[in-house]
């Protein structure tokens, strides 16, 4: 009986020794199958790792609204309406052009017997100085001393005695022009810096202009604008 069990044990050992490769192969295949079944048996795919800093959708609609406000390509809704685009912009009062000031001028001498005309570009012969020169004003010649009036409203800018043109009064006006009254008598009754109205008396015609002494009593009247002389006859208000 013992020989029977000894022989059976040897036979099993011999069998296992000859078939060990196949047994190991079979065991390996079984392990692979079990691993695969375990992996597929859960029925769930592994969740992707969330991107750092990304919003996590919790299913609440408010989170979707929070995400939308960060989208750069989404324009905000215009709650006022498209008519806002058609409203013209208000003009800036600081950029509008200033209104032009118009000043009306009248001849400053009421009674005169003769006139020496303006010549601002062509020299004329001076009887007193015996030479040719520009005549940048108008001479209103009077038989006697006649009143001289302000040609327009303004401010008395200066009063002085010119070496050639005699006693002089300068009036500045709101439109930027200046009127100059020369060869006046010495009875000037205005003061520097005072306001004067059109028609107010300044003085009377005289003979104080040594450069025009041959003309007798007269007013040498000139008009300045932007540093240049204008023909006074062109600025008077036409009736």
C-alpha positions in Angstrom: 0.0 0.0 0.0 2.8 2.4 0.8 4.4 1.6 -2.5 1.2 2.7 -4.2 1.2 6.2 -2.6 4.9 6.6 -3.2 4.5 5.8 -6.9 1.4 8.2 -7.2 3.4 11.0 -5.6 6.2 10.6 -7.9 3.9 10.5 -10.9 2.3 13.9 -9.9 5.7 15.4 -9.3 6.9 14.3 -12.7 3.7 15.6 -14.3 4.1 19.0 -12.7 7.7 19.2 -13.6 7.0 18.5 -17.3 4.0 20.9 -17.4 5.3 23.8 -15.3 5.6 26.2 -18.3 2.0 25.7 -19.3 0.8 26.1 -15.8 2.6 29.4 -15.4 1.2 30.6 -18.7 -2.3 29.7 -17.8 -2.0 31.4 -14.5 -0.8 34.6 -16.1 -3.7 34.6 -18.5 -6.1 34.1 -15.7 -4.6 37.1 -13.8 -4.8 39.3 -16.9 -8.5 38.4 -17.4 -9.3 39.1 -13.8 -7.5 42.5 -13.9 -9.4 43.4 -17.1 -12.7 42.4 -15.6 -12.1 44.4 -12.5 -11.2 47.5 -14.6 -14.3 47.2 -16.8 -16.6 46.0 -14.1 -17.0 49.4 -12.4 -18.8 50.9 -15.5 -17.3 54.4 -14.8 -14.7 56.3 -16.6 -12.1 58.1 -14.6 -12.9 61.8 -14.3 -10.5 64.3 -15.9 -8.5 66.4 -13.5 -10.0 69.9 -13.3 -7.9 72.6 -14.9 -6.4 74.8 -12.2 -8.5 78.0 -11.8 -11.4 76.7 -13.9 -15.0 77.3 -12.8 -16.7 74.0 -11.6 -20.3 73.6 -12.9 -22.4 72.7 -9.8 -25.6 72.5 -11.9 -26.8 75.9 -10.6 -27.8 78.4 -13.3 -26.2 81.2 -11.4 -22.7 79.7 -12.0 -23.4 79.8 -15.7 -24.2 83.5 -15.5 -21.0 84.1 -13.5 -19.0 82.3 -16.3 -20.7 84.4 -19.0 -19.6 87.7 -17.6 -15.9 86.8 -18.1 -16.4 85.8 -21.8 -14.5 88.5 -23.8 -16.6 88.0 -27.0 -20.0 88.5 -25.4 -21.4 92.1 -25.7 -23.4 93.5 -22.8 -27.0 94.0 -23.6 -28.1 97.6 -24.2 -30.9 98.2 -21.8 -31.5 101.8 -23.0 -32.2 100.9 -26.6 -30.6 101.5 -30.0 -32.0 105.0 -30.2 -29.2 106.2 -27.9 -26.8 106.0 -30.9 -28.9 108.6 -32.8 -28.8 111.3 -30.1 -26.4 114.0 -31.4 -23.6 115.1 -29.1 -24.0 118.4 -27.5 -21.7 121.1 -28.9 -19.0 122.4 -26.7 -19.6 126.1 -26.2 -15.9 126.6 -25.7 -15.1 125.5 -29.3 -17.7 127.9 -31.0 -16.3 130.9 -32.8 -16.7 134.2 -31.0 -19.5 136.4 -32.4 -18.2 139.2 -34.6 -18.5 142.7 -33.1 -19.8 145.3 -35.5 -19.1 149.0 -34.7 -20.7 151.8 -36.7 -18.6 154.8 -37.6 -19.5 158.4 -38.6 -17.4 161.2 -40.0 -15.9 163.1 -37.0 -16.3 166.6 -38.5 -19.7 168.0 -39.2 -18.6 171.1 -41.3 -15.6 171.0 -43.6 -14.9 172.8 -46.8 -12.3 170.6 -48.4 -10.7 167.2 -48.1 -7.3 165.7 -48.7 -7.9 162.0 -49.6 -6.2 158.9 -48.2 -3.2 157.4 -50.1 -1.8 154.4 -48.2 0.1 152.8 -51.1 0.9 155.6 -53.6 3.1 158.6 -52.4 1.6 162.1 -52.8 3.3 165.4 -52.9 3.4 167.3 -49.6 3.0 171.1 -50.1 4.4 171.7 -46.6 7.4 169.4 -46.7 8.0 169.6 -50.4 8.5 165.9 -50.9 6.6 162.8 -51.9 5.2 160.6 -49.1 2.2 158.4 -48.2 -0.8 160.1 -46.8 -2.2 157.5 -44.3 -5.3 159.5 -43.3 -7.9 162.0 -44.5 -7.6 165.8 -43.9 -10.9 167.5 -43.2 -10.2 171.2 -43.8 -12.3 173.9 -42.2 -12.4 177.7 -42.5 -12.5 178.2 -38.7 -12.2 175.9 -35.7 -14.9 173.3 -36.0 -16.0 170.7 -33.4 -14.4 167.3 -33.7 -16.5 164.3 -32.5 -15.8 160.7 -31.6 -16.5 158.6 -34.7 -17.8 155.7 -32.5 -18.1 154.5 -29.0 -14.8 153.6 -27.4 -12.1 154.3 -24.8 -9.6 157.1 -24.8 -6.4 155.2 -25.2 -3.9 158.0 -25.4 -3.4 161.8 -25.6 -0.1 163.3 -26.7 1.6 166.0 -28.8 3.2 164.6 -31.9 6.3 166.4 -33.3 4.9 166.5 -36.8 1.2 165.9 -36.5 0.4 168.0 -33.5 -2.0 167.3 -30.6 -3.3 163.8 -31.0 -6.1 161.7 -29.4 -6.4 157.9 -29.9 -9.6 156.0 -29.3 -9.8 152.2 -29.2 -13.0 150.5 -30.2 -14.7 147.2 -29.4 -14.0 145.7 -32.9 -10.3 146.1 -32.5 -9.9 149.2 -34.6 -8.4 152.5 -33.4 -9.3 156.0 -34.6 -6.6 158.7 -34.5 -7.5 162.5 -34.3 -4.5 164.8 -35.1 -3.8 168.5 -35.7 -6.3 169.3 -32.9 -6.5 172.6 -31.1 -5.2 172.7 -27.5 -8.8 172.7 -26.1 -9.0 168.9 -25.7 -11.7 168.1 -23.2 -11.2 164.3 -22.8 -8.9 162.3 -20.4 -6.9 159.2 -21.0 -8.8 156.0 -20.0 -12.2 157.5 -20.1 -15.2 156.0 -21.9 -16.5 158.1 -24.8 -19.6 157.8 -26.9 -20.2 158.4 -30.6 -20.8 162.1 -31.2 -19.1 163.3 -27.9 -16.9 166.3 -28.5 -13.1 165.7 -28.4 -11.7 169.2 -29.3 -11.8 171.5 -32.4 -9.9 171.5 -35.6 -6.5 173.3 -35.3 -3.2 174.1 -36.9 -0.9 172.2 -34.5 0.4 169.7 -37.3 3.6 171.3 -38.5 3.9 168.7 -41.3 0.6 170.0 -42.7 0.7 173.7 -41.7 -0.2 175.0 -45.2 -3.7 173.4 -44.9 -4.8 175.7 -42.1 -7.5 174.6 -39.6 -8.1 170.9 -40.2 -8.4 167.4 -38.7 -6.0 164.7 -39.8 -8.1 161.6 -39.2 -6.7 158.1 -39.6 -7.9 154.5 -38.8 -5.8 151.6 -37.7 -6.6 147.9 -37.7 -4.1 145.1 -37.0 -1.2 147.6 -37.3 -2.2 148.8 -40.8 -4.0 152.0 -42.0 -7.5 151.9 -43.6 -9.2 154.6 -45.7 -11.6 156.3 -43.2 -14.1 157.0 -46.0 -14.6 153.2 -46.3 -15.7 152.5 -42.7 -18.4 155.1 -42.4 -22.0 153.9 -42.0 -23.7 154.5 -45.3 -27.1 156.2 -45.2 
